[in-house]
């Protein structure tokens, strides 16, 4: 078996895009300022073996970063966090409800059984001379029996 990274990324992007909250959803961390409106970017952060699955195979913890961007000049300061948190709330509900991403994963590690749990951290980023309020989501996904172990 090989890591179905394309299908997993597509599922994560589809979840985010289906909310209708984002002007764009990227499968990469943007190198330039994301533009006006809310943006979501998805990328792989790390892949690490875990002690789970079969006796002769390796399961992995696949950790994604999703970053939600809101330009600070586009709306009233009082509306920025509520917009981002409303989108974050819908994403977390989708990840909890789509626990296996349609069978692509064993599960999204919502509670952190194999490391850091699903979480979001707020901050600010300056990109292209523009200031953005961001939430960076850590999304851990568990994939069972990915690689065969041989002697």
C-alpha positions in Angstrom: 0.0 0.0 0.0 1.2 3.6 -0.6 0.2 6.8 1.1 -2.9 8.2 -0.7 -1.7 11.8 -0.2 -3.5 13.2 -3.2 -6.9 11.8 -2.2 -6.4 12.9 1.5 -5.4 16.4 0.4 -8.4 16.5 -2.0 -10.8 15.5 0.8 -9.4 18.2 3.2 -9.7 20.8 0.5 -13.2 19.7 -0.4 -14.3 19.9 3.2 -13.0 23.5 3.5 -14.4 24.5 0.1 -17.8 23.0 0.8 -18.3 25.5 3.7 -18.7 28.4 1.2 -16.8 30.6 3.6 -13.5 30.9 1.8 -12.6 32.9 -1.3 -10.0 30.4 -2.0 -8.6 27.1 -0.7 -5.0 26.2 -1.6 -3.2 22.8 -1.3 0.0 24.7 -0.3 1.2 27.4 2.0 1.0 30.6 0.0 4.2 32.4 -0.9 2.5 35.7 -1.5 -0.3 37.6 0.3 -3.5 35.5 0.0 -5.7 38.5 -1.1 -9.0 39.8 0.1 -11.6 37.6 1.8 -11.0 34.5 3.9 -8.4 32.1 2.6 -7.7 28.5 3.7 -4.4 26.8 2.9 -3.6 23.1 3.5 -0.2 21.5 3.6 1.6 18.5 5.0 3.6 19.3 8.2 5.1 15.9 9.1 4.8 12.1 8.7 5.8 9.8 11.6 5.5 6.1 12.3 3.3 5.1 15.2 2.8 1.9 17.2 -0.5 0.9 15.9 -1.9 -1.4 13.2 -0.7 -4.8 12.2 2.3 -6.8 13.4 4.1 -6.7 10.0 3.2 -3.2 8.9 3.8 0.4 9.8 1.0 2.8 10.5 1.7 6.5 10.4 0.5 9.8 11.9 0.1 12.2 9.0 0.0 15.8 10.4 -1.5 18.6 8.3 -1.4 22.3 8.8 -4.4 24.3 7.7 -4.1 28.0 8.0 -7.1 30.4 7.9 -6.3 33.9 6.7 -8.3 37.1 7.1 -6.9 40.4 5.9 -7.1 43.0 8.7 -8.1 45.8 6.4 -11.1 44.1 4.7 -13.6 44.3 7.6 -14.1 45.9 11.0 -11.6 44.6 13.5 -14.5 43.4 15.6 -15.6 41.1 12.8 -12.3 39.4 12.0 -12.1 36.9 14.8 -15.9 36.0 14.7 -15.6 35.2 11.0 -12.5 33.1 11.5 -13.8 31.2 14.5 -17.1 30.5 12.7 -15.2 29.0 9.8 -13.0 27.1 12.3 -16.0 25.8 14.1 -17.5 24.4 10.8 -14.1 22.8 9.9 -13.8 21.1 13.3 -17.4 19.8 13.0 -16.6 18.4 9.6 -13.4 16.7 10.8 -15.2 15.2 13.8 -18.1 14.1 11.6 -16.0 12.8 8.7 -13.7 10.9 11.1 -12.2 8.7 8.4 -12.4 11.1 5.4 -14.6 8.6 3.6 -12.4 5.6 4.5 -9.0 7.1 3.5 -7.8 7.2 7.2 -8.3 5.1 10.3 -9.3 8.3 11.9 -8.6 12.0 12.5 -6.8 12.0 15.9 -9.3 14.5 17.4 -8.3 13.8 21.0 -4.5 13.2 20.5 -4.2 9.4 21.2 -0.9 9.4 19.2 0.4 12.9 19.9 -0.9 16.4 19.6 -4.7 16.6 19.3 -6.7 18.5 16.7 -6.1 22.2 17.7 -6.0 25.7 16.4 -3.7 28.5 17.4 -4.3 32.2 16.6 -1.7 34.7 15.5 -0.8 37.4 12.9 1.2 37.2 9.7 2.6 39.9 7.5 2.7 38.9 3.9 3.4 41.2 0.9 3.1 44.2 3.2 -0.3 43.2 4.3 -1.3 42.1 7.8 -3.4 39.0 8.3 -5.1 37.5 11.3 -4.6 33.7 11.1 -5.6 30.5 12.8 -3.3 27.6 12.2 -5.0 24.3 12.6 -3.0 21.2 13.5 -4.8 18.2 12.0 -3.4 14.8 12.9 -4.6 11.9 10.7 -3.9 8.2 11.4 -3.3 5.9 8.4 -3.2 2.1 9.3 -0.9 -0.5 7.8 0.7 1.7 5.3 4.1 0.0 4.7 4.9 -3.7 4.9 7.7 -4.6 7.3 10.0 -7.3 6.1 13.0 -9.0 7.6 
